[in-house]
Amino acid sequence: MIKIVIADDQAMVRQGFGALLAAQPDMLVVGDAADGAAAVVRARELRPDVVLMDVRMPVMDGLEATRRLGLRDDGPKVLILTTFDLDDYVYAALRAGASGFLLKDAPAADLIHAVRVVAAGEALLAPSVTRRLIAEFAARPMADRPRPVALNALTPRETDVLRLIARGLSNQEIAGDLVVAEQTVKTHIGRILAKLGLRDRAQAVVFAYETGLVIPG
C-alpha cells in the first residue's frame, strides 16, 4: 500500500487529489497540509511513501519543505506539483531532493501513474523537464573540473549507465543501448545510487551534470 500526504494551500486541490488517489486499491491518503511547514510535520508524523508537494505555499514554500524532508535518509519521495510557468523551480526542486514533477492540470491517469512511479523509486522526469534541466547547465560557464572522487567507486559499465540515465533514457532504452537485460540495468542503477549516496534517478541526473560527467549538448 502506497501511503500519501498531499500538501497544497488550496483545499479543493487537496480534496480532489485525495478522493482520486484514495479510490485506488494500492493507495492510502494518510493526511494533508495547507503549507510547507505543516507538510514537513505531517510527513514526519505519518511517514508516507510519497508527498505531493505544491511549490507556492504560505509559511514555507514547497522547495524548502522538500529540502527538509530530504535531510533524512528515510524521508518520503516528493512529487512536485507544478505548472509550465514555474520553469525556474525545476532545477531548484531537483537539488532539494524532488523525485519528479507533475502538472496540476494533468489527466487523472497521469497523477495515479506518477505516484506509483515515484513510490517505486523511479524518477519522473518528463522530456520537457529534462530539456529545461539540460538548458540550466548549458547556460553555465563550464570550468575545468577535476573528476569527483566518488566517481572512482563506479565500474566502467556503471559509469556508462549513469551517463545514459542523465540523458533521459529509460531502463528499457538503456538495456537496448548496452545490449543487456533490463534487470541487469536495474541492478547497476541500484549500485550506482548506493555508491554515490543518491536517493533516486533524479539526483543521479543532477550529479552527472554537476560533476561534468555529462556535458550539455
Residue, then its C-alpha position, 0 to 999 in steps of 0.5 A: m500500500i502506497k501511503i500519501v500526504i498531499a500538501d497544497d494551500q488550496a483545499m479543493v486541490r487537496q480534496g480532489f487529489g485525495a478522493l482520486l488517489a484514495a479510490q485506488p486499491d494500492m493507495l492510502v491518503v494518510g493526511d494533508a497540509a495547507d503549507g510547507a511547514a505543516a507538510v514537513v510535520r505531517a510527513r514526519e508524523l505519518r511517514p508516507d511513501v510519497v508527498l505531493m508537494d505544491v511549490r507556492m505555499p504560505v509559511m514555507d514554500g514547497l522547495e524548502a519543505t522538500r529540502r527538509l524532508g530530504l535531510r533524512d535518509d528515510g524521508p518520503k519521495v516528493l512529487i512536485l506539483t507544478t505548472f509550465d510557468l514555474d520553469d525556474y523551480v525545476y532545477a531548484a526542486l531537483r537539488a532539494g531532493a524532488s523525485g519528479f514533477l507533475l502538472k496540476d492540470a494533468p489527466a487523472a491517469d497521469l497523477i495515479h501513474a506518477v505516484r506509483v512511479v515515484a513510490a517505486g523509486e523511479a524518477l519522473l522526469a518528463p522530456s520537457v523537464t529534462r530539456r529545461l534541466i539540460a538548458e540550466f547547465a548549458a547556460r553555465p560557464m563550464a570550468d575545468r573540473p577535476r573528476p569527483v572522487a566518488l566517481n572512482a567507486l563506479t565500474p566502467r559499465e556503471t559509469d556508462v549507465l549513469r551517463l545514459i540515465a542523465r540523458g533521459l533514457s529509460n531502463q528499457e532504452i538503456a538495456g537496448d543501448l548496452v545490449v543487456a537485460e533490463q534487470t541487469v540495468k536495474t541492478h547497476i542503477g541500484r549500485i550506482l545510487a548506493k555508491l554515490g549516496l543518491r536517493d533516486r534517478a533524479q539526483a543521479v541526473v543532477f550529479a552527472y551534470e554537476t560533476g561534468l560527467v555529462i556535458p550539455g549538448 
